[in-house]
Amino acid sequence: MNAMFKAGSSLVLACALAQPVFAAESEPVTETAKKGALVPAEPVWSEGIAKKVDKTTGKLTIAHGAIKNLGMGPMTMMFRVKDPAMLEQVQAGQKIRFHIDIVNGAYTVLRIEPAK
Ligand SMILES: [Cu+2]
């Protein structure tokens, strides 16, 4: 009886650990996310204007519109980017679209591209 309980609880723990941090409750967990990849298969695009681009620290300040998947309203704030190399394609003052999600407890820009 005791042995069965232990086996059961460690299985539950394994499942909890497998759950990616960035999976919002309102969104289904994609196959990619289940495998532990950082970038979900389908980006959730939001729009904004790049205000400050810091390639050395990998930080990007965005005057952003509503970010639906984070439940965040419009504001200007700084985000870290997944890879500083992503900032090569962005300049201050440029209109951009981006996908931000929570990675290891921090808002992280996962995808970014110039917007028209
Ligand atoms: Cu914000």
Backbone and ligand atoms as CSV (ligand in chain L), in Angstrom:
chain,resi,resn,atom,element,x,y,z
A,1,MET,N,N,0.837,-1.216,0.000
A,1,MET,CA,C,0.000,0.000,0.000
A,1,MET,C,C,0.863,1.253,0.000
A,2,ASN,N,N,1.820,1.250,0.939
A,2,ASN,CA,C,2.733,2.404,1.032
A,2,ASN,C,C,3.586,2.542,-0.227
A,3,ALA,N,N,4.055,1.425,-0.741
A,3,ALA,CA,C,4.881,1.421,-1.949
A,3,ALA,C,C,4.089,1.968,-3.139
A,4,MET,N,N,2.837,1.581,-3.235
A,4,MET,CA,C,1.994,2.049,-4.332
A,4,MET,C,C,1.818,3.569,-4.260
A,5,PHE,N,N,1.626,4.057,-3.048
A,5,PHE,CA,C,1.439,5.499,-2.871
A,5,PHE,C,C,2.679,6.252,-3.337
A,6,LYS,N,N,3.845,5.746,-2.994
A,6,LYS,CA,C,5.100,6.406,-3.384
A,6,LYS,C,C,5.258,6.435,-4.906
A,7,ALA,N,N,4.957,5.303,-5.531
A,7,ALA,CA,C,5.071,5.223,-6.994
A,7,ALA,C,C,4.124,6.226,-7.638
A,8,GLY,N,N,2.923,6.303,-7.085
A,8,GLY,CA,C,1.918,7.215,-7.645
A,8,GLY,C,C,2.336,8.660,-7.519
A,9,SER,N,N,2.849,9.044,-6.359
A,9,SER,CA,C,3.179,10.454,-6.148
A,9,SER,C,C,4.391,10.881,-6.968
A,10,SER,N,N,5.357,9.982,-7.203
A,10,SER,CA,C,6.512,10.376,-8.009
A,10,SER,C,C,6.111,10.535,-9.474
A,11,LEU,N,N,5.109,9.790,-9.894
A,11,LEU,CA,C,4.611,9.926,-11.258
A,11,LEU,C,C,3.964,11.311,-11.428
A,12,VAL,N,N,3.185,11.716,-10.444
A,12,VAL,CA,C,2.540,13.032,-10.474
A,12,VAL,C,C,3.603,14.125,-10.504
A,13,LEU,N,N,4.648,13.957,-9.728
A,13,LEU,CA,C,5.730,14.944,-9.683
A,13,LEU,C,C,6.406,15.049,-11.049
A,14,ALA,N,N,6.652,13.914,-11.683
A,14,ALA,CA,C,7.286,13.910,-13.006
A,14,ALA,C,C,6.437,14.689,-14.003
A,15,CYS,N,N,5.137,14.519,-13.945
A,15,CYS,CA,C,4.238,15.229,-14.848
A,15,CYS,C,C,4.291,16.723,-14.587
A,16,ALA,N,N,4.330,17.098,-13.324
A,16,ALA,CA,C,4.366,18.516,-12.967
A,16,ALA,C,C,5.640,19.168,-13.479
A,17,LEU,N,N,6.746,18.461,-13.403
A,17,LEU,CA,C,8.023,18.998,-13.861
A,17,LEU,C,C,8.055,19.132,-15.376
A,18,ALA,N,N,7.331,18.259,-16.051
A,18,ALA,CA,C,7.334,18.269,-17.507
A,18,ALA,C,C,6.528,19.449,-18.058
A,19,GLN,N,N,5.684,20.011,-17.212
A,19,GLN,CA,C,4.838,21.124,-17.649
A,19,GLN,C,C,5.693,22.373,-17.874
A,20,PRO,N,N,5.709,22.909,-19.096
A,20,PRO,CA,C,6.535,24.099,-19.344
A,20,PRO,C,C,6.010,25.330,-18.606
A,21,VAL,N,N,6.919,26.166,-18.171
A,21,VAL,CA,C,6.568,27.340,-17.365
A,21,VAL,C,C,5.717,28.309,-18.160
A,22,PHE,N,N,6.011,28.416,-19.459
A,22,PHE,CA,C,5.356,29.448,-20.257
A,22,PHE,C,C,3.967,29.069,-20.745
A,23,ALA,N,N,3.528,27.841,-20.486
A,23,ALA,CA,C,2.214,27.445,-20.987
A,23,ALA,C,C,1.114,28.149,-20.205
A,24,ALA,N,N,0.504,29.144,-20.807
A,24,ALA,CA,C,-0.586,29.857,-20.162
A,24,ALA,C,C,-1.792,28.929,-20.049
A,25,GLU,N,N,-2.596,29.124,-19.027
A,25,GLU,CA,C,-3.736,28.244,-18.803
A,25,GLU,C,C,-4.725,28.280,-19.961
A,26,SER,N,N,-4.829,29.449,-20.589
A,26,SER,CA,C,-5.825,29.619,-21.643
A,26,SER,C,C,-5.385,28.981,-22.963
A,27,GLU,N,N,-4.121,28.620,-23.046
A,27,GLU,CA,C,-3.618,28.091,-24.311
A,27,GLU,C,C,-3.314,26.599,-24.214
A,28,PRO,N,N,-3.632,25.875,-25.250
A,28,PRO,CA,C,-3.274,24.452,-25.244
A,28,PRO,C,C,-1.757,24.298,-25.347
A,29,VAL,N,N,-1.243,23.295,-24.679
A,29,VAL,CA,C,0.197,23.041,-24.750
A,29,VAL,C,C,0.496,22.355,-26.075
A,30,THR,N,N,1.368,22.951,-26.844
A,30,THR,CA,C,1.680,22.384,-28.157
A,30,THR,C,C,2.582,21.172,-28.010
A,31,GLU,N,N,2.683,20.387,-29.030
A,31,GLU,CA,C,3.576,19.226,-29.020
A,31,GLU,C,C,5.015,19.664,-28.786
A,32,THR,N,N,5.386,20.780,-29.406
A,32,THR,CA,C,6.737,21.306,-29.243
A,32,THR,C,C,6.994,21.660,-27.785
A,33,ALA,N,N,6.008,22.322,-27.170
A,33,ALA,CA,C,6.158,22.747,-25.781
A,33,ALA,C,C,6.293,21.539,-24.853
A,34,LYS,N,N,5.548,20.493,-25.140
A,34,LYS,CA,C,5.602,19.284,-24.302
A,34,LYS,C,C,6.999,18.685,-24.290
A,35,LYS,N,N,7.696,18.825,-25.420
A,35,LYS,CA,C,9.045,18.260,-25.503
A,35,LYS,C,C,10.068,19.168,-24.827
A,36,GLY,N,N,9.638,20.310,-24.303
A,36,GLY,CA,C,10.539,21.166,-23.544
A,36,GLY,C,C,11.255,22.201,-24.377
A,37,ALA,N,N,10.897,22.369,-25.640
A,37,ALA,CA,C,11.519,23.414,-26.457
A,37,ALA,C,C,11.075,24.780,-25.939
A,38,LEU,N,N,11.918,25.774,-26.112
A,38,LEU,CA,C,11.603,27.105,-25.589
A,38,LEU,C,C,10.547,27.812,-26.421
A,39,VAL,N,N,10.538,27.537,-27.708
A,39,VAL,CA,C,9.630,28.264,-28.591
A,39,VAL,C,C,8.430,27.398,-28.976
A,40,PRO,N,N,7.235,27.847,-28.602
A,40,PRO,CA,C,6.039,27.104,-29.002
A,40,PRO,C,C,5.896,27.118,-30.523
A,41,ALA,N,N,5.193,26.136,-31.061
A,41,ALA,CA,C,5.052,26.011,-32.510
A,41,ALA,C,C,4.392,27.245,-33.122
A,42,GLU,N,N,3.370,27.752,-32.444
A,42,GLU,CA,C,2.637,28.892,-32.990
A,42,GLU,C,C,2.959,30.159,-32.214
A,43,PRO,N,N,3.662,31.124,-32.827
A,43,PRO,CA,C,3.929,32.373,-32.108
A,43,PRO,C,C,2.649,33.177,-31.913
A,44,VAL,N,N,2.557,33.854,-30.776
A,44,VAL,CA,C,1.435,34.759,-30.518
A,44,VAL,C,C,1.954,36.164,-30.773
A,45,TRP,N,N,1.634,36.732,-31.920
A,45,TRP,CA,C,2.215,38.007,-32.314
A,45,TRP,C,C,1.558,39.176,-31.601
A,46,SER,N,N,2.384,40.119,-31.159
A,46,SER,CA,C,1.927,41.401,-30.636
A,46,SER,C,C,2.698,42.478,-31.383
A,47,GLU,N,N,2.179,43.703,-31.327
A,47,GLU,CA,C,2.822,44.778,-32.074
A,47,GLU,C,C,3.350,45.875,-31.173
A,48,GLY,N,N,4.350,46.576,-31.674
A,48,GLY,CA,C,4.903,47.679,-30.906
A,48,GLY,C,C,5.946,48.435,-31.702
A,49,ILE,N,N,6.611,49.344,-30.993
A,49,ILE,CA,C,7.690,50.109,-31.605
A,49,ILE,C,C,8.936,49.912,-30.751
A,50,ALA,N,N,10.036,49.525,-31.399
A,50,ALA,CA,C,11.295,49.363,-30.684
A,50,ALA,C,C,11.778,50.729,-30.228
A,51,LYS,N,N,12.009,50.897,-28.939
A,51,LYS,CA,C,12.429,52.178,-28.398
A,51,LYS,C,C,13.934,52.219,-28.173
A,52,LYS,N,N,14.442,51.127,-27.611
A,52,LYS,CA,C,15.868,51.064,-27.322
A,52,LYS,C,C,16.351,49.639,-27.593
A,53,VAL,N,N,17.419,49.542,-28.354
A,53,VAL,CA,C,17.955,48.229,-28.710
A,53,VAL,C,C,19.355,48.107,-28.112
A,54,ASP,N,N,19.526,47.178,-27.184
A,54,ASP,CA,C,20.835,46.991,-26.556
A,54,ASP,C,C,21.368,45.599,-26.890
A,55,LYS,N,N,22.231,45.562,-27.896
A,55,LYS,CA,C,22.730,44.264,-28.371
A,55,LYS,C,C,23.706,43.626,-27.385
A,56,THR,N,N,24.408,44.455,-26.593
A,56,THR,CA,C,25.407,43.876,-25.691
A,56,THR,C,C,24.753,43.140,-24.523
A,57,THR,N,N,23.635,43.685,-24.003
A,57,THR,CA,C,22.979,43.017,-22.877
A,57,THR,C,C,21.807,42.152,-23.324
A,58,GLY,N,N,21.439,42.252,-24.609
A,58,GLY,CA,C,20.304,41.466,-25.093
A,58,GLY,C,C,18.986,41.962,-24.541
A,59,LYS,N,N,18.878,43.295,-24.423
A,59,LYS,CA,C,17.640,43.876,-23.886
A,59,LYS,C,C,16.987,44.762,-24.944
A,60,LEU,N,N,15.687,44.725,-24.967
A,60,LEU,CA,C,14.930,45.492,-25.943
A,60,LEU,C,C,13.793,46.224,-25.238
A,61,THR,N,N,13.767,47.551,-25.400
A,61,THR,CA,C,12.667,48.329,-24.835
A,61,THR,C,C,11.622,48.520,-25.929
A,62,ILE,N,N,10.386,48.162,-25.618
A,62,ILE,CA,C,9.304,48.227,-26.601
A,62,ILE,C,C,8.140,49.055,-26.057
A,63,ALA,N,N,7.664,50.003,-26.888
A,63,ALA,CA,C,6.372,50.631,-26.625
A,63,ALA,C,C,5.355,49.697,-27.266
A,64,HIS,N,N,4.764,48.845,-26.432
A,64,HIS,CA,C,3.951,47.770,-26.999
A,64,HIS,C,C,2.459,47.975,-26.825
A,65,GLY,N,N,1.718,47.390,-27.739
A,65,GLY,CA,C,0.266,47.323,-27.610
A,65,GLY,C,C,-0.083,46.197,-26.664
A,66,ALA,N,N,-1.344,45.820,-26.622
A,66,ALA,CA,C,-1.771,44.747,-25.742
A,66,ALA,C,C,-1.057,43.447,-26.120
A,67,ILE,N,N,-0.576,42.739,-25.101
A,67,ILE,CA,C,0.036,41.428,-25.322
A,67,ILE,C,C,-0.932,40.396,-24.758
A,68,LYS,N,N,-1.727,39.842,-25.668
A,68,LYS,CA,C,-2.841,38.977,-25.272
A,68,LYS,C,C,-2.414,37.784,-24.433
A,69,ASN,N,N,-1.365,37.105,-24.877
A,69,ASN,CA,C,-0.993,35.862,-24.190
A,69,ASN,C,C,-0.407,36.106,-22.799
A,70,LEU,N,N,-0.023,37.360,-22.498
A,70,LEU,CA,C,0.474,37.684,-21.160
A,70,LEU,C,C,-0.566,38.442,-20.354
A,71,GLY,N,N,-1.692,38.787,-20.983
A,71,GLY,CA,C,-2.725,39.577,-20.319
A,71,GLY,C,C,-2.228,40.961,-19.952
A,72,MET,N,N,-1.358,41.531,-20.812
A,72,MET,CA,C,-0.729,42.815,-20.508
A,72,MET,C,C,-1.278,43.905,-21.424
A,73,GLY,N,N,-1.589,45.035,-20.838
A,73,GLY,CA,C,-2.080,46.158,-21.626
A,73,GLY,C,C,-0.933,46.927,-22.248
A,74,PRO,N,N,-1.260,47.960,-23.042
A,74,PRO,CA,C,-0.226,48.753,-23.708
A,74,PRO,C,C,0.639,49.523,-22.721
A,75,MET,N,N,1.941,49.520,-22.966
A,75,MET,CA,C,2.879,50.279,-22.128
A,75,MET,C,C,4.270,50.224,-22.776
A,76,THR,N,N,5.190,50.960,-22.194
A,76,THR,CA,C,6.580,50.883,-22.653
A,76,THR,C,C,7.395,50.187,-21.579
A,77,MET,N,N,8.099,49.167,-21.959
A,77,MET,CA,C,8.918,48.454,-20.981
A,77,MET,C,C,10.055,47.701,-21.668
A,78,MET,N,N,10.988,47.228,-20.838
A,78,MET,CA,C,12.169,46.534,-21.345
A,78,MET,C,C,11.987,45.023,-21.211
A,79,PHE,N,N,12.424,44.318,-22.230
A,79,PHE,CA,C,12.373,42.860,-22.210
A,79,PHE,C,C,13.753,42.303,-22.504
A,80,ARG,N,N,14.024,41.115,-22.016
A,80,ARG,CA,C,15.229,40.425,-22.467
A,80,ARG,C,C,14.846,39.623,-23.701
A,81,VAL,N,N,15.802,39.407,-24.571
A,81,VAL,CA,C,15.542,38.588,-25.747
A,81,VAL,C,C,16.234,37.245,-25.577
A,82,LYS,N,N,15.667,36.239,-26.211
A,82,LYS,CA,C,16.186,34.874,-26.075
A,82,LYS,C,C,17.630,34.816,-26.541
A,83,ASP,N,N,17.915,35.516,-27.639
A,83,ASP,CA,C,19.257,35.505,-28.213
A,83,ASP,C,C,19.590,36.915,-28.697
A,84,PRO,N,N,20.660,37.534,-28.158
A,84,PRO,CA,C,21.004,38.916,-28.547
A,84,PRO,C,C,21.136,39.089,-30.061
A,85,ALA,N,N,21.466,38.028,-30.777
A,85,ALA,CA,C,21.600,38.100,-32.240
A,85,ALA,C,C,20.275,38.478,-32.902
A,86,MET,N,N,19.168,38.211,-32.206
A,86,MET,CA,C,17.850,38.578,-32.729
A,86,MET,C,C,17.733,40.084,-32.930
A,87,LEU,N,N,18.539,40.848,-32.189
A,87,LEU,CA,C,18.418,42.311,-32.239
A,87,LEU,C,C,19.086,42.915,-33.467
A,88,GLU,N,N,19.808,42.090,-34.229
A,88,GLU,CA,C,20.450,42.583,-35.447
A,88,GLU,C,C,19.428,43.099,-36.459
A,89,GLN,N,N,18.231,42.520,-36.407
A,89,GLN,CA,C,17.217,42.880,-37.401
A,89,GLN,C,C,16.273,43.995,-36.923
A,90,VAL,N,N,16.618,44.623,-35.790
A,90,VAL,CA,C,15.743,45.658,-35.240
A,90,VAL,C,C,16.516,46.949,-34.993
A,91,GLN,N,N,15.873,48.071,-35.282
A,91,GLN,CA,C,16.477,49.367,-34.985
A,91,GLN,C,C,15.504,50.191,-34.160
A,92,ALA,N,N,16.047,51.064,-33.308
A,92,ALA,CA,C,15.205,51.954,-32.506
A,92,ALA,C,C,14.325,52.786,-33.424
A,93,GLY,N,N,13.068,52.922,-33.047
A,93,GLY,CA,C,12.122,53.703,-33.839
A,93,GLY,C,C,11.337,52.874,-34.838
A,94,GLN,N,N,11.742,51.615,-34.990
A,94,GLN,CA,C,11.118,50.744,-35.975
A,94,GLN,C,C,9.844,50.091,-35.432
A,95,LYS,N,N,8.864,49.943,-36.317
A,95,LYS,CA,C,7.657,49.195,-35.982
A,95,LYS,C,C,7.988,47.712,-36.046
A,96,ILE,N,N,7.604,46.989,-35.015
A,96,ILE,CA,C,7.946,45.562,-34.971
A,96,ILE,C,C,6.740,44.727,-34.562
A,97,ARG,N,N,6.826,43.466,-34.834
A,97,ARG,CA,C,5.907,42.527,-34.192
A,97,ARG,C,C,6.754,41.458,-33.527
A,98,PHE,N,N,6.217,40.914,-32.452
A,98,PHE,CA,C,7.052,40.053,-31.615
A,98,PHE,C,C,6.203,39.044,-30.873
A,99,HIS,N,N,6.850,37.998,-30.419
A,99,HIS,CA,C,6.210,37.021,-29.539
A,99,HIS,C,C,6.998,36.985,-28.239
A,100,ILE,N,N,6.322,37.339,-27.159
A,100,ILE,CA,C,6.949,37.308,-25.836
A,100,ILE,C,C,6.236,36.267,-24.995
A,101,ASP,N,N,7.007,35.495,-24.270
A,101,ASP,CA,C,6.408,34.563,-23.321
A,101,ASP,C,C,7.282,34.514,-22.073
A,102,ILE,N,N,6.822,33.779,-21.081
A,102,ILE,CA,C,7.575,33.702,-19.836
A,102,ILE,C,C,8.496,32.485,-19.888
A,103,VAL,N,N,9.799,32.724,-19.798
A,103,VAL,CA,C,10.779,31.644,-19.798
A,103,VAL,C,C,11.600,31.767,-18.517
A,104,ASN,N,N,11.637,30.707,-17.739
A,104,ASN,CA,C,12.329,30.715,-16.440
A,104,ASN,C,C,11.909,31.899,-15.579
A,105,GLY,N,N,10.606,32.210,-15.623
A,105,GLY,CA,C,10.059,33.248,-14.770
A,105,GLY,C,C,10.261,34.659,-15.276
A,106,ALA,N,N,10.834,34.836,-16.451
A,106,ALA,CA,C,11.082,36.190,-16.957
A,106,ALA,C,C,10.464,36.367,-18.346
A,107,TYR,N,N,9.892,37.540,-18.562
A,107,TYR,CA,C,9.389,37.858,-19.898
A,107,TYR,C,C,10.544,37.799,-20.882
A,108,THR,N,N,10.358,37.053,-21.943
A,108,THR,CA,C,11.434,36.853,-22.909
A,108,THR,C,C,10.898,36.972,-24.327
A,109,VAL,N,N,11.590,37.779,-25.135
A,109,VAL,CA,C,11.220,37.889,-26.546
A,109,VAL,C,C,11.721,36.640,-27.265
A,110,LEU,N,N,10.782,35.873,-27.789
A,110,LEU,CA,C,11.145,34.614,-28.461
A,110,LEU,C,C,11.259,34.780,-29.963
A,111,ARG,N,N,10.440,35.683,-30.497
A,111,ARG,CA,C,10.475,35.941,-31.937
A,111,ARG,C,C,10.308,37.440,-32.132
A,112,ILE,N,N,10.935,37.951,-33.166
A,112,ILE,CA,C,10.787,39.376,-33.462
A,112,ILE,C,C,11.008,39.596,-34.947
A,113,GLU,N,N,10.226,40.487,-35.517
A,113,GLU,CA,C,10.461,40.850,-36.915
A,113,GLU,C,C,9.906,42.233,-37.196
A,114,PRO,N,N,10.470,42.924,-38.188
A,114,PRO,CA,C,9.953,44.241,-38.558
A,114,PRO,C,C,8.507,44.117,-39.019
A,115,ALA,N,N,7.691,45.112,-38.660
A,115,ALA,CA,C,6.291,45.124,-39.103
A,115,ALA,C,C,6.132,46.169,-40.194
A,116,LYS,N,N,5.108,45.990,-41.026
A,116,LYS,CA,C,4.906,46.955,-42.115
A,116,LYS,C,C,4.021,48.090,-41.641
L,1,CU,CU,CU,4.368,45.622,-20.758
